[in-house]
Amino acid sequence: MTNYTKILICVLTFMLICSGFPVLSHAETIQSISEKAIVLSENEELVPILKEETANSEILTSIPNQSEVYVLHTGTSYTYISFTDPITDENITGYIENSLISVPETANPDSTDTKTAMLNEEPLDSALEETRTPETTTSKTKALAVEQQTESEVAAEQVPSSSQQETIKAPAPTMRGLVVQDSTNVYAQAEDNADVLKSYPEGSILKYASFNNDWYICKIYINGVATTAFIKKDDVETIDSEQTSLTGIATNTLAIYSKATTNSKTLKSYAQGSILKYRTFAADWYEATVYSSGTAVTGYIRTKDVENRVTPQESLSGVAPTKISVYAKASTDSKKLRSYSSGSTLKYKTFTSEWYEATVYISGVATKGYIKKSDMEEKGTTYYVYGATSLNIRTGAGTSYGIVTAVKKGQAVTLFETKGNWGRIETSSGITGWASLSYLTKTKPSQGLENRVIVIDAGHGGKDPGAYYIEKNLTLQTAKQLQTLLKKAGAKVIMTRSTDTYLTLAQRVAVSHNNKADAFVSLHYNSSSSSSAKGIETFYWATNVNEKTLAQYVQDEVVKQTGLSNRGVRTGNFHVIRENKKPAILIELGFLSNATERKKVSTETYQYKSAIGIYKGLEKYFD
């Protein structure tokens, strides 16, 4: 036998032996559920997590190069991952380019150690929270569950079929949602024609995470088996995780329900005019705590059944034109606490569209009561002192009368009656007397920035780092530069935050309202999926008076000072300006997603120039 013949026999024998073993495809090597991976980029320190599987997608956030992530699903060009912020523990899911994902080699999945680890792994908590809803399964669901169990048992010994080679695992839930229609289905796949695993009735509260533009992803239990499922985004209303406490009145007799549906049990009823406390929940529902047999129970109030108290409340005074009553509730059907004769001067606070809130004394005890708005006439007309550094207020209508006090230029007084060229007025401190009408005007004099209340809102902060994990630092540095400039001009400056702390959007607006701001300026730095985006832009809310003028002045001056591109002013549906009853703007001071611009705006020199621009814009506005 020749050497060539021996070699040929050896090769054929080896091929025959190998043919007895299964060949693992590439698809099978990525079957691992939620495996660890490393984000690796050769050029960038920060890698973007995208909302969609496209290069033009919105950037949810950016994470440091070499961060550890979990692979939830691998697609053609993008990998769906889960990343946990090591500082805030916030879980973020989104897409990263496949080329930036490196999956480390793992042990043989058939080894004893790996199998033991899988058996000992504790299941995640259910991602669906059912509010007092008994579990119901259709015959189709039961059949599906049995089918899944059978496949699971067989899969331990067989190579997975092609339909099983791509696995998606539901991430930890990040949102809560409310079923607002008769029922909501949960599907086996993110497709309209997929099998329905389960249905939930109106008022049920569900937990889930975002999957793509049209679907949420979650985990449910069917016959004790954890199953990944999908919910159509249009089928549920996501609940705001940052609830706000509110106070209001029952506009009619109202019920508090056990679920956010009128088809549920009534926990308690309240009469019209009752003062209630509750929390924001969904578009049509508030959440409240009621006590049943001494036990605290969560219930739900329809938003149309109550009217919220005005926030912040404003202190007022007025005159009773006829005999009026103060009621125990915001209803004329309630008990009368006290009555006042015609001409009585009363002090009270704003409360709702039809009622004032007042404090009266019953047997020496301070008691809260309510006055019908239509029963009162607000005191006089507001005038301002002008044409003199200070104006003397006298005991009578003439210079021969003694001086009671003096009011500085620009301060407001209330005029009640006139006698010749003299008027009977009341100062802001409550002192009454007579002043020359020659030094009073209805037009509020301009004082520039002096004594103006300016609220500076450094965007983001604390657990919310903002764009590229540095935005919160840049906004605070710029805010402090602006604070110094405004204080030197005599303005009263209020900072929403002076340190690396987290505030909700509602808390930021509350700072503006509580301090009766003359202007509210929210500072931000921009980000875009396009690395070429650049420049300054300023936003305002169109329904508020003079905000467009304020935005334009600030935009023009910041562009002039910094030299960055002018992206103009526009309306922006941002909570801090939309919900703000005071003149408010939000300014984006450059793009962090543009490497060149990011380097420039991170300097102290740039932040000082942008602060100068904002200062000059405010100065123009108040002049």
BABAGU-164849 format. One line per 5 residues: number of its first residue (from 1); their letters; for each residue x, y, z of C-alpha. Coordinates in steps of 0.02 Angstrom, whole numbers, padded with zeros to 5 digits. Each point is the difference from the previous one (the first is absolute). Layout:
NUM> a> X,Y,Z ~ ...
***
This chain:
1> mtnyt> 00000,00000,00000 ~ 00071,00168,-00052 ~ 00019,00147,00116 ~ -00131,00096,-00101 ~ -00127,-00140,00025
6> kilic> 00032,-00003,00190 ~ -00029,00189,00014 ~ -00161,-00012,-00100 ~ -00069,-00138,00113 ~ 00042,00102,00157
11> vltfm> -00090,00154,-00067 ~ -00156,-00100,-00046 ~ -00003,-00085,00171 ~ 00013,00168,00091 ~ -00142,00073,-00105
16> licsg> -00110,-00152,00038 ~ 00028,00018,00188 ~ -00037,00188,-00002 ~ -00162,-00026,-00095 ~ -00074,-00082,00155
21> fpvls> 00005,00165,00100 ~ -00123,00145,-00021 ~ 00069,00161,-00075 ~ -00042,00158,00099 ~ -00053,00148,-00107
26> haeti> 00044,00180,00036 ~ -00180,00031,00048 ~ 00014,-00129,00139 ~ 00154,00083,00073 ~ -00101,00158,00038
31> qsise> -00143,-00097,00082 ~ 00060,00048,00175 ~ -00133,00100,00091 ~ 00053,00171,00063 ~ 00187,-00034,-00012
36> kaivl> 00132,00125,00055 ~ 00094,00102,-00130 ~ 00122,00146,-00006 ~ -00024,00160,-00100 ~ 00159,00035,-00097
41> senee> 00038,00151,-00110 ~ 00168,00041,-00077 ~ -00036,00187,-00025 ~ -00125,00064,00129 ~ 00003,00009,00190
46> lvpil> -00191,-00002,00005 ~ -00111,-00121,-00097 ~ -00183,00050,-00037 ~ -00148,-00110,00046 ~ -00133,00024,-00135
51> keeta> -00189,-00004,00015 ~ -00022,-00084,-00171 ~ 00095,-00120,-00112 ~ 00059,00139,-00116 ~ 00146,00120,-00012
56> nseil> -00119,00150,00003 ~ -00083,-00057,00161 ~ -00019,00109,00155 ~ 00143,-00026,00125 ~ -00070,-00056,00168
61> tsipn> 00167,00023,00087 ~ 00185,-00033,-00024 ~ 00104,-00119,00104 ~ 00189,-00011,00030 ~ 00104,-00107,-00117
66> qsevy> 00033,-00176,00070 ~ -00163,00002,00102 ~ -00078,-00167,00042 ~ -00173,-00032,-00073 ~ -00121,-00146,-00018
71> vlhtg> -00050,-00060,-00174 ~ -00190,-00023,-00011 ~ -00015,-00024,-00188 ~ 00121,00000,-00148 ~ -00065,00065,-00166
76> tsyty> 00077,00023,-00172 ~ 00088,00165,00034 ~ -00044,00046,00180 ~ -00001,-00086,00168 ~ -00139,00031,00127
81> isftd> 00088,00019,00168 ~ -00034,00040,00182 ~ 00119,00116,00095 ~ -00004,00040,00186 ~ 00074,00168,00051
86> pitde> 00127,-00041,00139 ~ -00034,00167,00086 ~ -00190,00011,-00003 ~ -00045,-00185,-00026 ~ -00117,00059,-00140
91> nitgy> -00034,-00136,-00130 ~ 00005,00058,-00182 ~ -00045,-00106,-00151 ~ 00037,00045,-00180 ~ 00102,-00040,-00155
96> iensl> 00188,00003,-00035 ~ 00087,-00039,-00165 ~ 00053,-00182,-00012 ~ 00179,00053,-00040 ~ 00014,00083,00172
101> isvpe> -00054,-00155,00098 ~ 00129,-00127,00058 ~ -00066,-00160,00081 ~ 00136,-00087,00105 ~ 00026,-00186,-00020
106> tanpd> -00099,-00103,00126 ~ 00012,-00176,00065 ~ -00081,-00146,-00095 ~ -00187,00014,00033 ~ -00010,-00189,00018
111> stdtk> 00127,-00003,00143 ~ -00056,-00050,00174 ~ 00043,00170,00077 ~ -00106,00095,-00126 ~ -00149,-00115,00022
116> tamln> 00010,00016,00188 ~ 00005,00190,-00012 ~ -00155,-00001,-00111 ~ -00095,-00112,00122 ~ 00046,00111,00148
121> eepld> -00043,00164,-00084 ~ -00142,00090,00091 ~ -00141,00060,-00116 ~ -00031,00187,-00018 ~ -00155,00075,00082
126> salee> -00152,00004,-00113 ~ 00003,00150,-00116 ~ -00189,00010,00005 ~ -00092,00067,00151 ~ -00184,-00042,00003
131> trtpe> -00109,00108,00112 ~ -00124,-00118,00083 ~ -00026,-00092,-00165 ~ -00020,-00190,00009 ~ 00106,-00095,-00128
136> tttsk> -00100,-00056,-00150 ~ 00065,-00108,-00140 ~ -00088,-00052,-00159 ~ 00007,-00176,-00067 ~ 00117,00066,-00134
141> tkala> 00116,00069,00136 ~ -00001,-00164,00095 ~ 00041,-00096,-00157 ~ 00143,00119,-00037 ~ 00068,-00019,00177
146> veqqt> -00003,-00192,-00015 ~ 00085,00012,-00169 ~ 00137,00114,00072 ~ 00028,-00118,00147 ~ 00018,-00149,-00117
151> eseva> 00125,00093,-00109 ~ 00098,00049,00155 ~ 00016,-00180,00056 ~ 00054,-00059,-00171 ~ 00123,00145,-00024
156> aeqvp> 00111,-00069,00139 ~ 00056,-00143,-00110 ~ -00026,00062,-00177 ~ 00080,00135,-00107 ~ -00123,00148,-00010
161> sssqq> -00100,00017,-00161 ~ 00027,00151,-00113 ~ -00155,00086,00071 ~ 00078,-00007,00174 ~ 00173,00058,-00047
166> etika> -00032,00185,00036 ~ -00051,00035,00181 ~ -00066,00161,00077 ~ -00005,00021,00188 ~ -00107,00134,00082
171> paptm> 00106,00130,00094 ~ -00046,00058,00173 ~ -00159,00107,-00010 ~ 00028,00188,-00002 ~ -00178,00066,-00022
176> rglvv> -00177,-00021,00066 ~ -00152,00013,-00111 ~ -00189,00006,00016 ~ -00123,-00102,-00104 ~ -00123,00135,-00057
181> qdstn> -00113,-00102,-00113 ~ -00113,-00152,00026 ~ 00149,-00118,-00010 ~ 00181,-00004,-00054 ~ 00085,-00151,-00078
186> vyaqa> 00176,-00060,00034 ~ 00078,-00086,-00150 ~ 00130,-00138,-00026 ~ 00093,00108,-00128 ~ 00008,00184,-00047
191> ednad> -00122,-00027,-00142 ~ -00187,00038,-00019 ~ -00041,-00176,-00058 ~ 00102,-00088,00137 ~ -00079,-00116,00128
196> vlksy> -00089,00084,00146 ~ 00078,-00063,00162 ~ -00115,00094,00119 ~ -00127,00142,00012 ~ -00018,00133,00136
201> pegsi> -00159,00098,00040 ~ -00018,00189,00008 ~ 00081,00075,00155 ~ 00137,-00131,00014 ~ 00176,00065,00034
206> lkyas> 00140,-00080,-00102 ~ 00190,00009,00006 ~ 00112,-00005,-00154 ~ 00153,00068,-00090 ~ 00015,00082,-00172
211> fnndw> 00038,-00117,-00146 ~ -00022,00107,-00157 ~ -00110,00141,-00067 ~ -00160,-00101,00006 ~ 00025,-00132,00136
216> yicki> 00043,-00023,00183 ~ 00086,-00159,00063 ~ -00044,-00086,00164 ~ -00001,-00166,00091 ~ -00154,-00095,00056
221> yingv> -00026,-00166,00085 ~ -00106,-00133,-00083 ~ -00029,-00155,00107 ~ 00151,00052,00102 ~ 00113,00016,-00154
226> attaf> 00084,00170,-00030 ~ -00040,00054,-00178 ~ 00060,00151,-00100 ~ -00148,00097,-00070 ~ -00040,00159,-00095
231> ikkdd> -00128,00141,00023 ~ -00052,00123,-00135 ~ 00045,00176,00055 ~ -00168,00068,-00058 ~ -00092,-00121,00117
236> vetid> 00064,00074,00164 ~ 00031,00171,00077 ~ 00170,00014,00084 ~ -00010,00073,00175 ~ 00115,00143,00051
241> seqts> 00126,-00071,00124 ~ 00019,00170,00084 ~ -00170,00029,00081 ~ -00048,00173,00063 ~ -00106,00025,00157
246> ltgia> -00153,00110,-00027 ~ -00144,00076,00098 ~ -00170,00041,-00073 ~ -00188,00001,00022 ~ -00136,-00120,-00054
251> tntla> -00095,00092,-00136 ~ -00146,-00120,00021 ~ -00036,-00152,00109 ~ 00144,-00115,-00044 ~ 00054,-00180,00025
256> iyska> 00172,-00072,00035 ~ 00018,-00164,-00096 ~ 00104,-00155,00038 ~ 00070,00005,-00178 ~ 00020,00136,-00130
261> ttnsk> -00167,-00045,-00079 ~ -00179,00045,00044 ~ -00043,-00185,-00018 ~ 00096,-00039,00160 ~ -00056,00002,00182
266> tlksy> -00034,00169,00085 ~ 00111,00014,00154 ~ -00072,00164,00064 ~ -00107,00149,-00052 ~ 00021,00187,00036
271> aqgsi> -00124,00145,-00010 ~ 00020,00150,-00115 ~ 00122,00127,00073 ~ 00100,-00128,00099 ~ 00186,00041,00008
276> lkyrt> 00103,-00150,-00057 ~ 00184,-00045,-00017 ~ 00060,-00113,-00141 ~ 00145,-00035,-00119 ~ 00025,00010,-00188
281> faadw> -00020,-00170,-00084 ~ -00068,-00005,-00179 ~ -00081,00120,-00124 ~ -00177,-00032,00064 ~ 00036,-00062,00177
286> yeatv> 00078,00054,00165 ~ 00062,-00121,00133 ~ -00051,00023,00182 ~ 00016,-00087,00169 ~ -00161,-00031,00094
291> yssgt> -00031,-00089,00164 ~ -00122,-00144,00007 ~ -00029,-00076,00174 ~ 00160,00085,00057 ~ 00105,-00075,-00141
296> avtgy> 00086,00109,-00133 ~ -00059,-00049,-00174 ~ 00053,00071,-00170 ~ -00143,00064,-00105 ~ -00030,00101,-00158
301> irtkd> -00095,00164,-00036 ~ -00055,00059,-00172 ~ 00090,00163,-00041 ~ -00163,00079,-00061 ~ -00079,-00025,00172
306> venrv> 00120,00120,00089 ~ 00075,00172,-00027 ~ 00181,00027,00054 ~ 00049,00139,00119 ~ 00093,00146,-00079
311> tpqes> 00188,-00019,00023 ~ 00082,00103,00067 ~ -00138,00086,00098 ~ -00001,00190,-00003 ~ -00047,00105,00151
316> lsgva> -00136,00128,-00037 ~ -00115,00123,00088 ~ -00170,00064,-00048 ~ -00160,00085,00053 ~ -00168,-00085,00030
321> ptkis> -00127,00097,-00108 ~ -00144,-00082,00094 ~ -00016,-00116,00149 ~ 00105,-00156,-00036 ~ 00032,-00170,00081
326> vyaka> 00155,-00108,00027 ~ -00042,-00184,-00028 ~ 00074,-00159,00077 ~ 00018,-00077,-00174 ~ 00017,00073,-00174
331> stdsk> -00188,-00017,-00021 ~ -00146,00115,00043 ~ -00091,-00156,00065 ~ 00128,-00022,00139 ~ -00001,00073,00176
336> klrsy> 00026,00189,00020 ~ 00148,00033,00114 ~ -00022,00188,00010 ~ -00085,00149,-00085 ~ 00065,00176,-00036
341> ssgst> -00096,00161,-00031 ~ 00005,00106,-00156 ~ 00160,00105,-00013 ~ 00105,-00121,00103 ~ 00181,-00014,-00057
346> lkykt> 00058,-00182,-00005 ~ 00164,-00090,-00035 ~ 00001,-00167,-00091 ~ 00097,-00109,-00124 ~ -00035,-00062,-00175
351> ftsew> -00065,-00179,00001 ~ -00099,-00053,-00155 ~ -00088,00083,-00146 ~ -00155,00039,00106 ~ 00063,00001,00179
356> yeatv> 00120,00091,00117 ~ 00078,-00081,00155 ~ -00004,00098,00164 ~ 00043,-00023,00184 ~ -00134,00051,00124
361> yisgv> 00000,-00014,00189 ~ -00138,-00100,00084 ~ 00004,00014,00191 ~ 00182,00054,-00014 ~ 00048,-00150,-00109
366> atkgy> 00071,00031,-00176 ~ -00112,-00092,-00123 ~ 00019,-00018,-00188 ~ -00151,00057,-00101 ~ -00052,00044,-00178
371> ikksd> -00073,00158,-00079 ~ -00095,00004,-00164 ~ 00101,00105,-00123 ~ -00154,00087,-00067 ~ -00038,00063,00178
376> meekg> 00157,00108,00008 ~ 00068,00154,-00086 ~ 00189,00014,-00007 ~ 00070,00159,00075 ~ 00035,00151,-00110
381> ttyyv> 00120,00022,-00146 ~ 00188,-00025,00001 ~ 00109,00153,-00032 ~ 00188,00025,00005 ~ 00105,00141,00073
386> ygats> 00100,00096,-00132 ~ 00079,00171,-00026 ~ 00074,00005,00175 ~ 00129,-00101,00098 ~ -00134,-00025,00135
391> lnirt> -00178,00057,00025 ~ -00069,00061,00168 ~ -00162,-00079,00060 ~ -00100,00120,00112 ~ -00145,-00010,00122
396> gagts> -00109,00110,-00110 ~ -00022,00069,-00177 ~ 00128,00142,00006 ~ 00179,00047,00042 ~ -00056,00074,00166
401> ygivt> -00037,-00173,00068 ~ 00129,-00105,00091 ~ 00109,-00131,-00086 ~ -00045,-00181,00040 ~ 00133,-00086,-00105
406> avkkg> 00091,00015,-00168 ~ -00004,-00116,-00152 ~ 00153,-00022,-00114 ~ -00002,00027,-00188 ~ -00068,-00150,-00096
411> qavtl> -00094,-00075,00147 ~ -00185,-00042,-00017 ~ -00145,00075,00099 ~ -00188,-00030,-00007 ~ -00112,00150,-00037
416> fetkg> -00177,00000,00075 ~ -00070,00176,-00023 ~ 00051,00173,-00059 ~ -00027,00177,00065 ~ 00062,00133,-00119
421> nwgri> 00182,-00037,-00041 ~ 00016,-00119,00147 ~ -00039,-00185,00019 ~ -00031,-00114,00149 ~ 00121,-00146,-00018
426> etssg> 00063,-00154,00089 ~ 00184,-00052,-00006 ~ 00062,-00179,-00026 ~ 00033,-00007,00188 ~ -00183,00042,00039
431> itgwa> 00022,00184,00052 ~ -00138,00116,-00062 ~ 00007,00187,-00034 ~ -00008,00136,-00133 ~ 00124,00031,-00143
436> slsyl> 00017,00126,-00143 ~ -00070,-00073,-00163 ~ 00138,00094,-00094 ~ 00122,-00135,00053 ~ -00108,-00153,-00037
441> tktkp> -00016,-00096,-00165 ~ -00084,-00162,-00056 ~ 00153,-00044,-00105 ~ 00132,-00096,00093 ~ 00165,00097,-00014
446> sqgle> 00151,-00088,-00076 ~ 00138,-00039,00123 ~ 00114,-00108,-00108 ~ 00064,-00152,00094 ~ -00002,00083,00169
451> nrviv> -00112,-00095,00123 ~ -00058,-00118,-00138 ~ -00026,-00180,00056 ~ 00094,-00112,-00122 ~ -00010,-00189,00020
456> idagh> 00147,-00092,-00080 ~ -00034,-00184,-00035 ~ 00157,-00105,-00028 ~ -00071,-00145,-00102 ~ 00017,-00182,00056
461> ggkdp> 00099,-00043,00158 ~ 00025,-00142,00124 ~ -00056,-00167,-00073 ~ -00042,00088,-00164 ~ 00170,00038,-00083
466> gayyi> -00070,00066,-00163 ~ 00086,-00017,-00169 ~ 00169,-00087,-00005 ~ 00000,-00014,00190 ~ 00071,00177,00013
471> eknlt> -00149,00113,-00036 ~ -00051,00017,00183 ~ 00175,00065,00044 ~ 00006,00126,-00143 ~ -00173,00072,00037
476> lqtak> 00044,00025,00184 ~ 00166,00085,-00042 ~ -00088,00117,-00122 ~ -00140,00035,00125 ~ 00126,00055,00132
481> qlqtl> 00085,00118,-00123 ~ -00170,00077,-00043 ~ -00047,00012,00185 ~ 00153,00107,00037 ~ -00036,00120,-00144
486> lkkag> -00184,00023,00046 ~ 00036,00029,00185 ~ 00121,00139,-00044 ~ -00141,00083,-00098 ~ -00111,-00001,00154
491> akvim> -00112,-00145,-00051 ~ -00067,-00124,00127 ~ 00064,-00168,-00065 ~ -00080,-00167,00044 ~ 00088,-00161,-00052
496> trstd> -00107,-00157,-00023 ~ 00158,-00095,00048 ~ 00173,00058,00056 ~ 00075,-00175,00018 ~ -00006,-00167,-00090
501> tyltl> -00177,-00041,00055 ~ -00152,-00070,-00090 ~ -00165,00096,-00016 ~ -00158,-00050,-00091 ~ -00065,00114,-00137
506> aqrva> -00149,00046,00109 ~ 00117,00049,00144 ~ 00096,00117,-00116 ~ -00162,00086,-00054 ~ -00054,00013,00182
511> vshnn> 00159,00100,00038 ~ -00053,00125,-00133 ~ -00177,00014,00067 ~ 00045,00003,00185 ~ 00124,00142,-00026
516> kadaf> -00113,00097,-00120 ~ 00137,00005,-00130 ~ 00014,00145,-00122 ~ 00091,-00120,-00116 ~ 00045,-00186,-00001
521> vslhy> 00152,-00057,-00102 ~ 00033,-00186,-00023 ~ 00177,-00043,-00059 ~ 00039,-00154,-00106 ~ 00128,-00068,-00123
526> nssss> -00063,-00088,-00157 ~ 00024,-00173,-00077 ~ -00045,-00075,-00168 ~ 00017,-00163,-00095 ~ 00094,00103,-00130
531> ssakg> 00178,00043,00050 ~ -00005,00153,-00114 ~ -00143,00088,00091 ~ 00060,00162,00080 ~ -00051,00168,00070
536> ietfy> -00112,00091,00126 ~ -00190,-00008,00010 ~ -00125,00071,00124 ~ -00176,-00063,00037 ~ -00155,00086,00069
541> watnv> -00183,-00049,00026 ~ -00112,00096,-00120 ~ -00149,00026,00116 ~ 00098,00097,00131 ~ 00014,00189,-00018
546> nektl> 00165,00077,-00059 ~ 00098,-00164,00006 ~ 00042,00009,-00186 ~ 00075,00174,00026 ~ 00103,-00063,00147
551> aqyvq> 00058,-00152,-00099 ~ 00052,00107,-00150 ~ 00100,00124,00106 ~ 00094,-00141,00088 ~ 00029,-00099,-00161
556> devvk> 00072,00152,-00092 ~ 00118,00048,00141 ~ 00066,-00176,00033 ~ 00037,-00027,-00185 ~ 00088,00170,-00005
561> qtgls> 00107,-00041,00152 ~ 00046,-00182,-00041 ~ 00012,00004,-00190 ~ -00096,-00165,-00017 ~ -00127,-00030,-00138
566> nrgvr> -00172,00079,00020 ~ -00136,-00134,-00004 ~ -00133,00129,00046 ~ -00144,00002,00124 ~ -00153,-00112,-00004
571> tgnfh> -00139,-00067,00107 ~ 00049,-00153,00102 ~ -00118,-00118,00090 ~ 00111,-00015,00155 ~ -00079,-00020,00172
576> viren> 00103,00136,00084 ~ -00061,00134,-00120 ~ -00170,-00072,-00048 ~ -00061,-00016,00181 ~ 00085,00160,00057
581> kkpai> -00119,00145,00031 ~ 00148,00121,00004 ~ 00102,00059,-00152 ~ 00110,-00153,-00035 ~ 00124,-00055,-00133
586> lielg> 00111,-00152,-00029 ~ 00166,00026,-00089 ~ 00111,-00134,-00080 ~ 00180,00063,00008 ~ 00082,-00111,-00132
591> flsna> 00009,-00182,-00054 ~ 00097,-00127,00104 ~ -00025,-00128,-00140 ~ 00112,00109,-00111 ~ 00179,-00040,00055
596> terkk> 00067,00172,-00049 ~ -00141,00094,00085 ~ 00007,-00114,00153 ~ 00182,00047,00026 ~ -00038,00186,-00016
601> vstet> -00154,00008,00114 ~ 00090,-00098,00137 ~ 00119,00144,00032 ~ -00022,00130,00137 ~ 00025,00138,-00128
606> yqyks> -00148,-00057,-00104 ~ -00114,-00018,00151 ~ 00043,00177,00055 ~ -00037,00069,-00175 ~ -00168,-00090,-00007
611> aigiy> -00041,00067,00174 ~ 00041,00177,-00060 ~ -00118,-00027,-00149 ~ -00144,-00058,00110 ~ 00031,00146,00120
616> kglek> -00005,00128,-00142 ~ -00158,-00079,-00072 ~ -00088,00013,00169 ~ 00060,00180,00018 ~ -00077,00045,-00168
621> yfd> -00163,-00086,00044 ~ -00023,00094,00165 ~ 00051,00167,-00074
***
